[in-house]
Amino acid sequence: MNNIGETIKRLRLAKKIPSQSLYTDLLSRQARSNFEKGESDTTVSKFFILLDRLNISLDEFYVLHTQKESVEFHLFTDIASVYYKKDIEGLILLINKLSEEYKRTNNIKYYHYKIMVENMLRILKNESPSEDFEQLSNYLMNCDSWGYYEIMLFSNSINYFSQDLIDIVFKRSKDIITNFRILRRYRNEYAMLLLNIINKNILESNFPVAVKYYKEYEEMEEVLQNDMYFQTMRIYFREVLEIVTNKKRATEDLEKVITYLGYFNMSNKQKQCIALLEKLNFQVEKKTNKNLEIAFQITKK
């Protein structure tokens, strides 16, 4: 990261922390001046001490520092929205931007992202994987230590992996991934990976496998208890699996989930959930409700 000293200065001033208090026993007066001007760097150990004295996490610092200069941040802010809206032109635009960024920087992550978005586009078109997919797959399969980056790539490309391979990779990576669940973005991406695996297996009628991964998801209930979206998805997939495995009728809870997704301005996710139900041969009908603008009546055909 370039010019981290300038970001440190901006945070120090915003938090009204005197220079002496922040840098005591770390940098001399001249060194701290050069550092905050972006004319010099500091060591990793001192950098973490500075973050601690600023009362800010590494994740928070990363966002604050990169918002003004990271092409990656701007490219991926709306990627989920573009995908769930089935915006073909938007995905093509992202692919072109990522190709250009890879050519400009020669940074392999932009190449990986390009492949990922290409395959998201191909999923929408019901096409086979891109020619470059094997390179992304090889990278993931040969990576012994997974973090947020690898989870995100795998989760968004999961439709093109066999279930046997998913099981192998998930089992190998679970302990490593679990270590990062205390960090929100890792926890959320891990939860999203599980949801994608569950969704994939329901669509393929692999219900026992879907149930197995749903149990993995339920183990995260405590750490996700304050997240409305992930709790809503827990109820949604619980009810769907109950219906397809126990042949019970659709429940009011399932109707409520669909309704609330729309009520809380999550229409793209609502459409995705309805699409899954319809593929499972459900009848989804809109009906009037005095308490909410739109409600749904869901029954098994």
Residue pairs with C-beta under 8 A, 6 or more apart in sequence:
1 65
1 66
2 38
2 69
3 38
4 41
4 47
4 65
5 34
5 35
5 36
5 37
5 38
5 39
5 40
5 41
5 42
6 36
6 37
6 38
7 61
7 64
7 65
8 22
8 35
8 36
8 50
8 54
9 36
11 54
11 56
11 61
11 64
12 19
12 22
12 36
12 54
15 54
15 55
17 53
17 54
19 32
21 53
22 32
22 50
22 53
22 54
23 32
23 50
26 32
26 42
26 46
26 49
26 50
27 35
27 42
27 46
31 40
34 40
35 41
35 42
42 50
48 58
51 57
51 58
51 61
54 61
56 64
59 183
59 184
59 185
63 73
66 72
66 73
67 73
71 97
71 101
72 101
72 109
72 110
72 113
75 94
75 97
75 98
75 101
75 113
76 113
78 90
79 94
79 117
80 268
81 268
82 90
82 91
82 94
83 91
83 120
83 124
84 268
84 269
84 271
84 272
85 268
86 124
88 121
88 124
88 125
91 117
91 120
91 121
91 124
92 121
94 117
95 114
95 117
95 118
95 121
98 110
98 111
98 113
98 114
98 117
99 110
99 114
101 107
101 110
102 108
102 110
102 111
102 114
109 149
111 132
111 135
112 136
112 139
112 153
113 153
114 132
115 130
115 132
115 133
115 135
115 136
115 157
116 136
116 153
116 156
116 157
118 130
118 132
118 133
119 129
119 130
119 133
119 156
119 157
119 159
119 160
120 156
122 128
122 129
122 130
123 159
129 160
133 157
133 160
136 153
136 157
137 157
137 160
137 161
139 153
140 150
140 153
140 154
140 169
141 165
141 169
143 150
145 176
146 154
146 173
146 176
146 177
147 176
147 180
147 186
148 180
148 185
148 186
148 189
150 173
151 173
151 177
151 186
151 189
151 190
151 193
152 189
154 161
154 169
154 193
155 189
155 192
155 193
155 196
156 196
158 166
158 193
158 196
158 197
158 200
159 200
161 169
163 200
163 201
163 204
163 206
163 209
166 197
170 197
177 186
177 190
178 190
180 186
180 187
180 190
181 187
181 190
181 220
181 223
187 220
187 223
187 224
188 227
188 230
190 220
191 217
191 220
191 224
191 230
194 213
194 214
194 216
194 217
194 220
195 217
195 233
195 237
197 210
197 213
198 210
198 213
198 214
198 217
198 237
199 237
199 276
201 207
201 209
201 210
201 213
202 210
202 237
202 240
202 241
202 244
202 276
202 280
203 276
203 279
207 241
207 244
207 245
210 237
210 241
211 241
211 245
214 237
214 238
214 241
217 234
217 237
218 234
220 230
221 231
221 234
224 230
224 231
224 234
225 231
228 264
229 266
229 269
232 257
232 260
232 261
235 253
235 254
235 256
235 257
236 254
236 257
236 258
236 273
239 250
239 251
239 253
239 254
239 257
240 254
240 276
240 277
240 280
242 248
242 251
243 249
243 250
243 251
243 254
243 300
244 280
249 299
249 300
250 282
250 298
250 299
250 300
254 298
255 295
255 296
255 297
255 298
257 273
258 270
258 273
258 274
258 277
258 284
258 296
258 298
259 289
259 292
259 294
259 295
259 296
261 267
261 269
261 270
261 273
262 270
262 293
262 294
263 292
263 293
263 294
274 284
274 296
277 284
277 298
278 284
281 300
281 301
282 298
282 299
282 300
282 301
283 297
283 298
283 299
283 300
283 301
284 296
284 297
284 298
285 296
285 297
285 298
286 294
286 295
286 296
286 297
287 295
287 296
287 297
288 295
289 295
